[in-house]
């Protein structure tokens, strides 16, 4: 284990008491996560624009190289309660740059302000509006981390079930995709320096509300994988949420219902990608994910540039 990994692991473990403290409240935890995501340095020359699409605030991300190969729709993590588009836009910028894409990062409504299915419905509306404005689904990918990874998979299922053309591929980073496991408090322990099963058990009921946690919109790891776009997934060996990634892979491979590329990073923690500015392993993961997502798009000569339409 490199000194960099040791140092980051130590800092995350020191922050754990604040994240598990119920005295801090959702506002305090949002501030803590904002501090973590603020450590992600923007790729040099990245430009951002705040717009509104289908009534949802969105951060548009333009990498410095003015990429035109495709569009990344990035759904941020944070247990459906924390995180923001602004906080995660630098991470999205790194992934977009690695793939040669532009990106949009929606600010979906979080709990406790709203519960399921509002975030999912908002993302269906944003995606549908982008398509109506000229976005080509063949050169578009949807990706997300943690809760955003689960939301990415749930969104793909919702688009399929509603007959809406889906994206070319999905990118899942440490997806939180089996909330039923947390409703029953059955998530196993792991060596993650920050994430505890008790955290998942606390956040899951706030998002699920009175709905059945087995619904694919809530726990897409238990959903029907047939007819989905190719999935490129990354998980971390020390993450207690890695069992969700395993369940997704098993479901895809057992039935042959969806193409999946799953890469496990041993001795790393949940969403280690957020340390892309300081960890070589995170940079490698982002670069690998970007290249693999782009591989599912047509050759550049086959389609015109695919900038996301701008909304004011």
Backbone bond lengths (Angstrom), bond angles and torsions (degrees), N, CA, C in turn:
res aa  C-N    CA-C-N  psi(-1)  N-CA   C-N-CA  omega(-1)  CA-C   N-CA-C  phi
1 X - - - 1.457 - - 1.527 109.23 -
2 X 1.332 117.28 127.57 1.451 121.22 -176.96 1.517 110.64 -72.68
3 X 1.360 117.61 157.68 1.470 119.84 175.92 1.518 112.39 -56.52
4 X 1.340 117.52 -34.32 1.457 119.90 178.56 1.511 111.97 -60.81
5 X 1.314 116.42 -44.61 1.459 120.48 178.70 1.525 110.92 -65.08
6 X 1.322 116.80 -40.82 1.464 120.27 178.16 1.520 111.52 -60.76
7 X 1.326 116.06 -43.99 1.461 120.66 -177.93 1.523 111.19 -65.02
8 X 1.327 116.37 -45.07 1.468 119.66 -179.90 1.519 110.40 -65.62
9 X 1.320 116.82 -42.25 1.466 120.39 178.50 1.525 110.79 -59.08
10 X 1.342 117.01 -41.01 1.463 121.13 179.34 1.535 111.00 -63.89
11 X 1.318 116.99 -44.87 1.472 120.53 -179.41 1.526 110.94 -63.25
12 X 1.321 116.87 -43.62 1.464 120.21 179.80 1.527 111.27 -64.47
13 X 1.321 116.93 -39.11 1.465 119.02 178.92 1.520 110.83 -66.75
14 X 1.329 117.32 -35.72 1.461 120.44 177.09 1.532 111.61 -66.75
15 X 1.334 116.59 -30.03 1.466 120.68 -179.47 1.525 112.66 -80.76
16 X 1.327 117.55 -16.98 1.462 120.80 -174.85 1.532 113.57 -55.94
17 X 1.352 120.15 -44.57 1.466 118.99 -179.04 1.533 113.68 -57.08
18 X 1.336 116.65 -32.50 1.461 119.35 178.71 1.521 111.02 -71.66
19 X 1.335 116.92 -39.07 1.459 119.97 -179.36 1.524 112.32 -70.24
20 X 1.333 117.51 -29.34 1.470 119.05 -179.43 1.526 111.99 -90.27
21 X 1.325 117.72 -13.56 1.457 120.74 -178.47 1.518 111.42 -71.64
22 X 1.305 116.48 121.53 1.467 120.13 177.53 1.521 111.73 -77.03
23 X 1.327 116.38 -12.45 1.461 119.32 177.10 1.528 111.76 -72.64
24 X 1.326 116.10 -23.30 1.455 119.66 -178.11 1.523 111.87 -70.83
25 X 1.324 117.24 -33.16 1.463 120.64 179.14 1.517 111.92 79.03
26 X 1.341 115.85 167.34 1.454 120.08 -176.92 1.517 111.38 -65.56
27 X 1.340 117.12 -36.33 1.457 119.75 179.27 1.519 112.05 -62.90
28 X 1.316 116.40 -43.47 1.457 120.53 178.65 1.515 112.09 -65.32
29 X 1.320 116.80 -39.22 1.464 119.97 179.47 1.523 110.95 -69.91
30 X 1.317 116.08 -35.78 1.466 118.34 175.38 1.523 110.39 -61.99
31 X 1.317 116.45 -39.85 1.459 120.39 177.97 1.524 110.59 -64.34
32 X 1.337 117.12 -41.70 1.459 120.55 179.87 1.530 111.06 -62.38
33 X 1.330 117.30 -44.97 1.453 119.44 179.71 1.526 110.75 -67.35
34 X 1.329 116.32 -34.88 1.465 119.55 176.88 1.521 110.64 -61.21
35 X 1.331 117.01 -34.77 1.464 120.82 177.52 1.532 110.24 -66.65
36 X 1.338 116.29 -38.63 1.465 120.48 179.25 1.533 110.25 -65.95
37 X 1.329 116.22 -47.75 1.466 119.20 -177.36 1.526 111.96 -70.92
38 X 1.324 117.40 -24.75 1.470 120.29 178.61 1.521 111.66 -66.40
39 X 1.332 117.23 -18.51 1.463 120.63 179.38 1.525 112.28 -74.99
40 X 1.339 117.19 -11.24 1.458 120.74 177.27 1.527 107.98 -79.17
41 X 1.312 117.45 112.77 1.462 121.29 -179.61 1.528 110.02 -80.94
42 X 1.314 115.62 138.49 1.457 120.53 179.93 1.530 110.65 -65.34
43 X 1.317 117.78 142.38 1.466 118.41 168.38 1.532 108.66 -58.99
44 X 1.317 116.79 137.01 1.464 120.98 -174.76 1.530 111.46 -56.17
45 X 1.328 114.65 130.80 1.452 120.05 177.00 1.515 115.22 89.75
46 X 1.327 118.12 -0.29 1.458 120.66 179.23 1.527 110.53 -66.46
47 X 1.322 115.78 138.23 1.467 121.34 177.49 1.525 109.54 -117.81
48 X 1.334 115.15 144.11 1.462 121.33 -179.73 1.527 110.12 -124.44
49 X 1.331 114.66 151.02 1.459 120.66 174.04 1.516 108.67 -142.37
50 X 1.313 116.44 131.91 1.465 122.10 178.91 1.521 108.79 -91.31
51 X 1.328 116.40 121.65 1.463 121.46 -179.50 1.526 108.57 -134.42
52 X 1.324 116.02 178.60 1.461 122.19 175.78 1.512 109.12 -126.18
53 X 1.315 117.23 129.87 1.461 123.19 178.93 1.516 108.09 -128.94
54 X 1.322 116.73 123.67 1.469 122.61 -178.84 1.522 111.01 53.58
55 X 1.334 117.04 35.76 1.455 121.69 178.46 1.512 114.95 80.48
56 X 1.336 117.73 2.47 1.463 122.32 -177.29 1.533 109.28 -108.40
57 X 1.338 118.87 128.42 1.471 120.05 174.99 1.526 110.17 -63.69
58 X 1.315 116.06 139.85 1.462 121.72 -175.07 1.525 109.10 -140.07
59 X 1.328 116.13 140.05 1.457 121.73 170.79 1.526 108.09 -96.47
60 X 1.332 117.33 118.73 1.453 120.95 173.65 1.524 108.65 -90.84
61 X 1.324 116.04 135.44 1.464 122.60 -173.65 1.523 109.46 -119.96
62 X 1.326 116.12 122.86 1.460 121.95 177.00 1.519 109.28 -117.50
63 X 1.339 118.70 106.54 1.463 120.25 177.14 1.523 111.69 -61.72
64 X 1.311 115.95 162.02 1.461 121.42 -174.74 1.515 112.97 -63.83
65 X 1.340 117.22 -27.96 1.464 118.94 -175.58 1.519 113.02 -84.97
66 X 1.362 116.47 7.78 1.466 121.13 177.59 1.525 111.50 54.21
67 X 1.313 115.74 45.84 1.462 121.63 -176.33 1.519 111.62 -58.42
68 X 1.311 115.59 142.37 1.459 120.19 -179.95 1.529 112.09 -131.75
69 X 1.314 117.64 14.12 1.461 120.05 -174.63 1.528 112.76 -77.16
70 X 1.302 118.61 -23.33 1.446 120.27 -177.93 1.515 111.42 178.41
71 X 1.313 115.44 -176.03 1.461 122.55 -178.49 1.518 110.35 -126.38
72 X 1.307 115.97 134.66 1.462 123.78 174.72 1.522 108.53 -105.66
73 X 1.311 116.95 123.35 1.464 121.97 168.76 1.520 105.78 -99.22
74 X 1.337 116.89 115.32 1.465 120.59 -173.39 1.525 110.37 -111.57
75 X 1.337 115.72 126.18 1.461 122.20 -179.90 1.523 109.14 -107.35
76 X 1.328 116.21 117.42 1.465 120.96 -171.97 1.519 112.89 -76.23
77 X 1.336 114.51 158.61 1.456 121.52 177.53 1.517 112.30 -89.92
78 X 1.357 114.75 -170.22 1.458 120.71 -180.00 1.511 113.86 125.54
79 X 1.335 117.48 25.79 1.461 120.36 174.94 1.513 114.28 64.32
80 X 1.337 117.66 24.23 1.464 124.12 -177.01 1.524 112.37 63.90
81 X 1.342 117.43 5.39 1.466 121.04 -178.15 1.519 112.19 -124.91
82 X 1.326 117.45 -30.76 1.455 122.30 -176.29 1.532 108.96 -111.66
83 X 1.321 116.12 -176.52 1.449 120.52 176.97 1.515 112.19 77.48
84 X 1.337 115.31 163.42 1.463 121.77 -179.78 1.517 109.13 -158.20
85 X 1.323 115.31 163.94 1.458 119.75 177.20 1.523 110.73 -62.27
86 X 1.327 116.99 -42.45 1.462 120.19 179.77 1.527 110.68 -64.54
87 X 1.335 117.36 -39.30 1.448 120.62 -179.12 1.515 113.33 -66.75
88 X 1.327 116.58 -32.21 1.460 120.53 -175.39 1.526 112.98 -103.77
89 X 1.321 117.69 2.27 1.459 118.41 -175.62 1.524 112.10 -66.60
90 X 1.341 118.96 -30.58 1.461 120.19 178.37 1.523 110.95 -67.96
91 X 1.343 117.32 -40.20 1.461 120.33 175.87 1.521 109.83 -62.23
92 X 1.339 116.38 -44.08 1.464 120.21 177.00 1.516 110.87 -60.86
93 X 1.330 116.77 -36.54 1.464 120.50 179.48 1.523 111.40 -64.63
94 X 1.332 116.81 -39.78 1.465 120.14 177.49 1.529 110.54 -62.96
95 X 1.332 116.67 -44.46 1.462 120.07 -179.84 1.521 110.45 -67.69
96 X 1.330 117.31 -41.98 1.464 120.70 178.99 1.524 110.75 -62.07
97 X 1.322 116.61 -41.89 1.458 120.85 179.26 1.525 111.16 -64.20
98 X 1.347 116.25 -41.13 1.466 120.29 179.49 1.522 111.78 -64.43
99 X 1.338 116.06 -32.46 1.466 120.63 -178.37 1.522 112.39 -90.43
100 X 1.340 118.05 -15.48 1.457 121.14 -174.20 1.508 111.95 77.53
101 X 1.338 116.94 39.54 1.462 122.96 -177.30 1.532 110.65 -118.38
102 X 1.323 114.82 163.91 1.451 121.21 156.74 1.532 106.03 -90.80
103 X 1.327 117.87 171.62 1.463 119.40 -176.87 1.513 111.68 -146.08
104 X 1.320 114.89 154.74 1.462 122.58 169.47 1.523 107.50 -128.98
105 X 1.333 116.04 137.17 1.465 122.11 -178.10 1.520 107.88 -124.72
106 X 1.332 118.74 102.16 1.462 121.30 -178.02 1.527 113.06 -75.55
107 X 1.313 115.78 146.97 1.468 122.85 173.78 1.525 108.42 -97.41
108 X 1.323 116.51 75.95 1.464 119.37 179.70 1.531 110.36 -66.05
109 X 1.320 116.78 154.31 1.461 121.55 -178.11 1.529 110.50 -70.16
110 X 1.324 115.96 132.36 1.470 121.57 -176.10 1.526 111.10 -104.03
111 X 1.330 115.27 164.66 1.456 120.07 169.34 1.534 107.57 -79.70
112 X 1.336 118.09 151.17 1.471 128.35 6.40 1.521 114.76 -85.47
113 X 1.341 118.06 2.76 1.467 119.55 -179.99 1.524 112.24 -63.51
114 X 1.326 117.12 -30.19 1.465 121.30 178.63 1.514 109.12 -156.77
115 X 1.330 115.81 156.44 1.454 121.95 178.55 1.530 109.59 -114.86
116 X 1.339 115.04 178.41 1.455 120.42 171.86 1.527 108.38 -53.87
117 X 1.349 120.27 138.85 1.471 127.54 10.57 1.536 114.26 -105.51
118 X 1.338 118.74 21.64 1.461 119.40 -171.01 1.529 112.46 -59.04
119 X 1.339 118.12 -47.69 1.467 119.61 -178.10 1.527 110.77 -59.05
120 X 1.329 117.11 -43.04 1.459 121.11 179.80 1.526 110.67 -64.57
121 X 1.318 116.93 -45.17 1.464 120.60 179.39 1.526 110.87 -61.98
122 X 1.330 116.70 -39.10 1.463 120.07 177.68 1.524 111.53 -62.60
123 X 1.333 117.00 -40.68 1.456 119.83 -178.51 1.529 111.58 -70.72
124 X 1.319 117.55 -34.61 1.464 119.92 173.62 1.523 109.43 -62.31
125 X 1.337 116.31 -41.96 1.463 120.78 -179.45 1.522 111.51 -66.07
126 X 1.337 117.70 -42.96 1.466 121.11 179.10 1.526 110.28 -62.47
127 X 1.321 116.44 -48.86 1.467 120.43 -179.40 1.530 110.58 -60.83
128 X 1.321 116.75 -44.72 1.463 120.84 -178.89 1.523 111.01 -63.43
129 X 1.329 117.12 -39.26 1.460 120.29 178.69 1.528 111.15 -66.09
130 X 1.335 116.05 -40.55 1.460 119.58 177.30 1.526 110.96 -60.97
131 X 1.335 116.68 -42.10 1.459 119.88 176.87 1.525 110.80 -62.28
132 X 1.329 116.66 -43.70 1.462 120.52 179.74 1.522 111.63 -62.56
133 X 1.332 116.58 -29.42 1.463 121.59 -179.91 1.523 112.94 -87.04
134 X 1.336 117.06 2.30 1.454 119.93 172.98 1.515 116.79 113.25
135 X 1.326 118.73 3.24 1.458 120.08 178.24 1.523 110.18 -66.26
136 X 1.327 116.98 135.69 1.460 122.03 -179.42 1.534 108.89 -93.10
137 X 1.331 118.69 115.29 1.467 119.66 -178.77 1.523 113.21 -63.54
138 X 1.338 117.46 -22.59 1.464 120.73 -179.26 1.525 112.07 -70.11
139 X 1.339 116.88 -20.54 1.462 120.75 178.82 1.528 110.85 -120.40
140 X 1.326 114.90 32.79 1.458 122.09 179.28 1.523 109.41 -126.49
141 X 1.312 116.96 139.23 1.458 121.63 172.70 1.527 108.29 -126.13
142 X 1.312 115.43 152.42 1.464 121.85 174.96 1.518 107.44 -117.33
143 X 1.320 116.78 132.30 1.462 121.19 179.88 1.512 109.48 -141.20
144 X 1.324 115.66 161.37 1.455 120.21 178.14 1.513 110.87 -170.56
145 X 1.321 115.77 161.88 1.461 121.63 -179.88 1.521 109.93 -116.51
146 X 1.328 115.87 147.77 1.463 122.80 175.00 1.529 110.43 54.35
147 X 1.339 118.34 -122.03 1.468 119.62 177.15 1.521 110.72 -59.75
148 X 1.338 116.69 -34.95 1.456 119.88 176.58 1.510 112.50 -65.26
149 X 1.342 117.23 -29.33 1.455 120.62 174.60 1.518 111.18 -69.02
150 X 1.327 116.55 -43.15 1.455 119.96 175.31 1.517 111.70 -62.77
151 X 1.342 116.09 -41.01 1.461 121.02 179.08 1.527 110.56 -65.48
152 X 1.334 117.06 -35.50 1.463 120.96 176.50 1.519 111.02 -59.95
153 X 1.335 116.58 -46.96 1.463 120.35 -179.50 1.527 110.80 -67.79
154 X 1.332 117.03 -40.67 1.468 120.64 177.92 1.526 110.71 -63.46
155 X 1.326 116.95 -38.98 1.459 120.80 178.85 1.519 110.89 -64.06
156 X 1.328 117.03 -43.91 1.468 119.80 179.06 1.526 110.91 -60.11
157 X 1.325 117.37 -39.73 1.457 120.84 178.00 1.518 111.18 -66.27
158 X 1.339 116.54 -40.60 1.461 120.75 179.89 1.529 110.62 -65.39
159 X 1.329 117.43 -41.53 1.462 120.46 178.74 1.520 110.11 -62.94
160 X 1.324 116.90 -44.54 1.469 120.78 178.14 1.521 111.08 -59.54
161 X 1.317 116.59 -47.38 1.461 120.92 -175.46 1.522 112.25 -68.51
162 X 1.341 117.65 -24.33 1.460 121.56 179.61 1.524 112.58 -96.51
163 X 1.329 116.21 3.71 1.454 119.54 177.74 1.516 114.59 72.87
164 X 1.319 117.29 23.49 1.464 122.45 179.20 1.528 108.10 -94.16
165 X 1.330 118.98 131.10 1.472 120.17 -179.29 1.526 111.21 -55.04
166 X 1.319 116.45 126.59 1.457 121.08 -177.30 1.515 111.80 -85.77
167 X 1.337 116.54 171.96 1.462 121.07 179.99 1.524 111.47 -74.35
168 X 1.331 115.01 174.87 1.468 120.37 -179.41 1.519 111.97 -73.20
169 X 1.337 117.16 -28.74 1.463 120.27 -177.79 1.520 108.96 -163.17
170 X 1.337 114.79 164.35 1.458 123.01 176.27 1.522 109.16 -120.16
171 X 1.328 117.35 140.38 1.453 122.50 174.22 1.517 110.06 -117.09
172 X 1.316 117.22 119.79 1.459 121.66 -177.31 1.522 109.49 -116.37
173 X 1.331 116.67 119.59 1.458 123.27 178.20 1.522 108.42 -109.14
174 X 1.328 117.27 113.17 1.475 122.12 179.55 1.528 111.02 42.94
175 X 1.335 117.94 55.54 1.470 119.88 -171.64 1.525 113.70 -66.69
176 X 1.325 115.66 132.41 1.465 122.70 170.97 1.524 105.40 -91.79
177 X 1.320 116.70 98.03 1.457 120.74 -167.24 1.515 113.71 -132.38
178 X 1.333 117.90 10.29 1.469 121.00 177.35 1.523 108.53 -136.80
179 X 1.328 115.99 75.08 1.461 120.77 -177.91 1.519 111.60 -72.92
180 X 1.344 117.14 -19.53 1.462 119.94 176.01 1.519 110.07 -61.42
181 X 1.322 116.48 -34.56 1.462 121.28 177.46 1.524 110.84 -60.20
182 X 1.322 116.35 -38.15 1.464 120.95 -178.29 1.522 112.47 -80.87
183 X 1.322 116.72 -30.56 1.461 119.50 175.27 1.524 110.62 -61.78
184 X 1.329 115.76 -32.49 1.466 121.38 178.64 1.526 112.69 -93.46
185 X 1.342 117.24 0.93 1.473 122.97 -178.95 1.524 111.79 54.95
186 X 1.328 115.83 47.84 1.464 121.18 -178.65 1.526 112.88 -112.55
187 X 1.329 117.55 8.73 1.466 119.02 -179.16 1.531 109.56 -72.86
188 X 1.345 117.48 130.56 1.466 120.52 -177.53 1.524 112.18 -74.67
189 X 1.315 116.55 156.36 1.456 122.63 175.13 1.532 109.53 -72.58
190 X 1.331 115.34 158.42 1.464 121.43 175.27 1.527 107.77 -150.56
191 X 1.326 116.72 -174.22 1.464 121.97 -175.36 1.524 112.97 -94.72
192 X 1.305 118.00 15.30 1.459 120.68 -178.41 1.528 110.64 -60.38
193 X 1.348 119.04 133.24 1.467 120.11 -177.76 1.522 113.86 -73.50
194 X 1.338 117.71 -16.47 1.466 119.88 -177.34 1.522 112.82 -119.17
195 X 1.317 117.66 -50.50 1.459 121.58 -171.05 1.525 111.76 -81.75
196 X 1.332 115.43 126.81 1.459 123.05 174.21 1.526 109.25 -114.27
197 X 1.332 118.71 148.83 1.461 119.94 175.19 1.522 113.19 -54.43
198 X 1.326 117.42 -31.91 1.466 120.38 179.56 1.519 112.43 -63.69
199 X 1.337 117.17 -29.77 1.465 119.92 176.45 1.524 110.51 -65.38
200 X 1.327 115.59 -46.03 1.465 119.85 178.58 1.523 110.95 -62.21
201 X 1.329 116.20 -39.43 1.460 120.93 179.46 1.518 111.70 -66.86
202 X 1.330 117.38 -25.88 1.464 120.84 177.13 1.527 111.85 -78.68
203 X 1.353 116.99 -42.61 1.453 120.40 -174.82 1.517 113.12 -78.37
204 X 1.333 117.76 -34.13 1.466 120.61 -174.17 1.530 113.30 -56.54
205 X 1.339 119.86 -49.82 1.473 118.66 -178.00 1.525 113.08 -61.62
206 X 1.328 116.98 -30.25 1.459 119.47 -178.95 1.522 111.42 -67.54
207 X 1.342 116.52 -32.54 1.458 120.05 177.83 1.525 111.57 -83.72
208 X 1.332 116.94 -40.63 1.461 121.78 -175.09 1.524 111.74 -68.93
209 X 1.328 116.89 -40.51 1.455 120.12 -177.20 1.515 111.43 62.55
210 X 1.332 116.30 -131.07 1.464 121.01 -176.84 1.525 112.60 -92.95
211 X 1.322 117.97 4.98 1.463 120.74 -177.16 1.527 111.29 -82.45
212 X 1.327 115.42 163.45 1.460 122.17 175.65 1.532 108.44 -72.19
213 X 1.323 118.85 119.15 1.467 119.70 -177.67 1.520 114.32 -65.67
214 X 1.343 117.26 -12.92 1.460 120.54 178.14 1.525 112.31 -81.64
215 X 1.333 118.40 -6.81 1.455 119.81 178.79 1.529 110.11 -57.79
216 X 1.334 118.07 139.07 1.464 119.78 -179.17 1.526 113.51 -62.09
217 X 1.318 117.57 -24.05 1.457 120.23 176.36 1.511 112.42 -70.37
218 X 1.333 116.82 -19.79 1.462 122.87 179.79 1.519 111.09 -104.37
219 X 1.329 115.89 -47.27 1.469 122.25 -179.49 1.523 109.35 -121.95
220 X 1.341 117.12 73.26 1.467 119.49 -175.48 1.521 114.16 -64.84
221 X 1.334 117.80 -14.85 1.464 119.25 176.04 1.527 111.21 -61.93
222 X 1.334 116.59 -22.57 1.461 121.45 178.63 1.523 112.01 -97.87
223 X 1.342 116.59 2.21 1.455 120.15 -176.44 1.520 113.54 -83.06
224 X 1.314 115.08 178.42 1.462 123.33 -179.97 1.528 108.42 -81.57
225 X 1.320 117.27 118.70 1.461 122.04 -177.38 1.530 112.87 -87.04
226 X 1.316 117.60 -3.84 1.456 119.82 -177.13 1.524 111.02 -65.97
227 X 1.337 115.14 138.28 1.453 120.09 175.53 1.512 115.06 78.22
228 X 1.326 117.74 10.93 1.461 120.49 178.72 1.523 110.82 -86.95
229 X 1.328 117.62 157.61 1.467 120.43 173.85 1.528 109.98 -65.57
230 X 1.327 117.72 164.85 1.470 120.63 174.51 1.528 110.59 -55.90
231 X 1.331 115.80 141.83 1.464 121.85 -177.92 1.526 109.28 -112.46
232 X 1.335 115.49 128.22 1.461 122.13 171.43 1.527 106.22 -111.99
233 X 1.329 117.10 116.71 1.458 121.09 -170.62 1.523 110.87 -127.10
234 X 1.320 115.49 142.59 1.457 122.16 174.28 1.519 109.14 -128.74
235 X 1.335 115.86 140.27 1.455 120.87 177.65 1.518 109.01 -137.61
236 X 1.335 116.30 171.02 1.466 121.86 -177.31 1.522 109.53 -122.65
237 X 1.328 116.40 135.29 1.449 121.28 -174.22 1.512 115.29 -64.02
238 X 1.345 117.73 -29.72 1.463 120.60 -178.23 1.525 113.03 -90.85
239 X 1.303 117.30 1.14 1.464 123.80 -175.12 1.525 110.46 -87.10
240 X 1.344 118.97 124.47 1.469 118.65 177.19 1.524 113.10 -64.99
241 X 1.328 116.59 -16.28 1.463 120.36 179.82 1.528 111.73 -84.95
242 X 1.342 117.59 -2.69 1.458 119.22 -178.39 1.532 112.12 -64.80
243 X 1.332 117.25 -19.68 1.466 118.89 178.65 1.530 111.14 -65.42
244 X 1.332 117.44 -25.47 1.461 120.52 177.15 1.522 110.11 -68.06
245 X 1.347 115.80 -42.23 1.463 119.89 176.61 1.522 110.72 -62.09
246 X 1.318 116.33 -41.22 1.466 120.20 178.40 1.528 111.00 -60.96
247 X 1.320 116.38 -40.50 1.462 120.41 -179.25 1.524 110.83 -66.17
248 X 1.335 116.16 -40.01 1.466 120.57 177.58 1.528 110.15 -62.30
249 X 1.336 116.19 -46.87 1.466 120.07 -179.67 1.524 111.11 -61.87
250 X 1.328 116.58 -44.78 1.469 120.21 -179.53 1.514 111.07 -60.36
251 X 1.327 115.84 -42.60 1.462 119.98 -179.26 1.524 111.53 -64.67
252 X 1.321 116.16 -40.11 1.469 119.80 -179.34 1.522 111.84 -70.02
253 X 1.329 116.62 -44.71 1.462 119.89 -174.60 1.525 112.97 -77.83
254 X 1.329 117.11 -32.45 1.466 119.71 -177.37 1.517 111.73 -66.20
255 X 1.319 116.42 -33.79 1.462 120.67 -176.95 1.519 112.63 -105.99
256 X 1.346 117.20 -11.39 1.457 120.04 -175.26 1.514 111.98 64.59
257 X 1.333 116.10 25.36 1.461 120.87 -172.51 1.518 113.43 -81.38
258 X 1.341 117.91 -23.73 1.454 120.84 -179.53 1.519 108.99 -149.94
259 X 1.325 115.98 144.50 1.459 121.19 176.65 1.525 109.22 -74.15
260 X 1.331 116.84 131.97 1.462 119.29 -179.02 1.523 110.63 -139.38
261 X 1.322 115.09 138.11 1.456 124.14 174.87 1.525 106.08 -122.56
262 X 1.332 116.51 106.53 1.460 121.46 -175.72 1.520 109.80 -112.27
263 X 1.319 116.83 120.73 1.463 121.57 176.62 1.527 109.08 -114.25
264 X 1.325 116.66 122.03 1.463 123.11 178.98 1.526 109.62 -99.03
265 X 1.332 116.83 130.93 1.459 122.69 177.00 1.528 108.22 -104.41
266 X 1.316 116.97 104.74 1.458 121.37 -178.82 1.530 110.66 -71.83
267 X 1.337 115.05 152.80 1.462 122.57 176.71 1.525 112.98 61.48
268 X 1.333 116.18 26.51 1.462 121.06 174.60 1.515 108.69 -129.22
269 X 1.314 115.97 166.25 1.451 122.61 -168.20 1.526 111.57 -112.11
270 X 1.322 114.96 174.85 1.457 122.17 -179.26 1.528 111.08 -56.78
271 X 1.335 115.27 128.80 1.467 121.66 176.29 1.527 112.86 55.81
272 X 1.329 116.99 37.69 1.461 119.56 176.12 1.523 111.64 -60.61
273 X 1.317 116.92 -13.94 1.467 122.30 177.50 1.528 111.59 -58.98
274 X 1.337 116.20 -24.66 1.469 119.45 179.01 1.520 112.43 -66.69
275 X 1.310 117.62 -12.74 1.460 121.38 176.11 1.536 110.96 -98.79
276 X 1.326 117.11 30.17 1.458 122.24 -177.76 1.524 112.14 -59.56
277 X 1.337 117.43 -25.74 1.466 120.46 -178.13 1.525 112.71 -76.38
278 X 1.350 117.59 -17.33 1.465 119.08 -174.46 1.516 114.49 -129.74
279 X 1.335 118.51 -17.82 1.458 120.92 -177.14 1.529 111.50 -106.71
280 X 1.333 117.67 122.55 1.467 119.47 175.76 1.526 112.22 -58.55
281 X 1.328 116.81 -35.11 1.466 119.90 -179.47 1.532 111.03 -63.83
282 X 1.333 116.71 -37.26 1.461 120.49 178.32 1.528 110.78 -68.91
283 X 1.321 116.45 -41.08 1.467 119.56 177.79 1.524 110.74 -62.91
284 X 1.321 116.10 -40.34 1.462 120.33 177.89 1.521 110.83 -63.28
285 X 1.334 116.20 -42.50 1.463 120.46 -178.77 1.523 111.25 -63.75
286 X 1.336 116.73 -45.17 1.459 120.63 -179.28 1.529 110.57 -65.41
287 X 1.336 116.52 -42.90 1.455 119.71 179.46 1.529 111.27 -62.29
288 X 1.333 116.30 -43.46 1.458 121.41 -179.97 1.525 111.22 -64.21
289 X 1.328 116.80 -43.61 1.461 120.75 -179.84 1.526 110.59 -64.27
290 X 1.332 116.55 -42.10 1.458 119.55 -179.71 1.521 112.56 -62.68
291 X 1.324 116.37 -45.16 1.464 120.56 -179.87 1.529 110.69 -63.31
292 X 1.314 117.14 -42.55 1.463 120.32 -177.85 1.527 111.53 -68.96
293 X 1.334 117.36 -38.13 1.470 119.48 177.27 1.524 110.04 -64.11
294 X 1.310 116.19 -44.55 1.465 119.32 -179.51 1.520 111.46 -63.38
295 X 1.327 118.12 -30.18 1.466 120.90 -178.19 1.521 112.51 -63.23
296 X 1.319 117.74 -17.64 1.465 121.26 -179.07 1.524 112.67 -89.94
297 X 1.326 117.46 0.08 1.452 121.67 177.35 1.522 110.32 -92.43
298 X 1.337 117.69 156.55 1.468 119.83 174.28 1.519 109.98 -63.34
299 X 1.314 116.95 162.48 1.444 121.05 174.97 1.526 109.30 -59.80
300 X 1.329 118.88 144.72 1.472 121.65 -175.54 1.517 113.78 -53.19
301 X 1.322 118.40 -33.52 1.461 120.56 -177.60 1.526 112.63 -69.80
302 X 1.345 116.79 -17.12 1.461 119.75 -175.18 1.514 112.66 -78.96
303 X 1.352 116.77 -20.91 1.458 119.96 -175.71 1.510 109.72 -139.91
304 X 1.302 115.31 154.65 1.459 120.89 175.33 1.521 109.56 -73.75
305 X 1.328 117.72 170.92 1.460 121.32 179.19 1.504 110.39 -59.70
306 X 1.322 115.19 153.42 1.466 120.82 -169.07 1.520 110.62 -129.11
307 X 1.329 116.76 55.76 1.454 119.20 176.35 1.528 109.30 -68.22
308 X 1.352 118.37 140.79 1.463 118.94 173.83 1.515 109.82 -66.14
309 X 1.337 118.63 135.68 1.451 120.68 179.13 1.529 110.48 -58.04
310 X 1.304 117.00 141.94 1.469 121.70 -178.93 1.506 109.93 -91.89
311 X 1.332 114.52 132.21 1.461 121.00 175.88 1.500 108.88 -117.80
312 X 1.290 116.83 141.70 1.452 120.76 178.47 1.493 112.16 -95.78
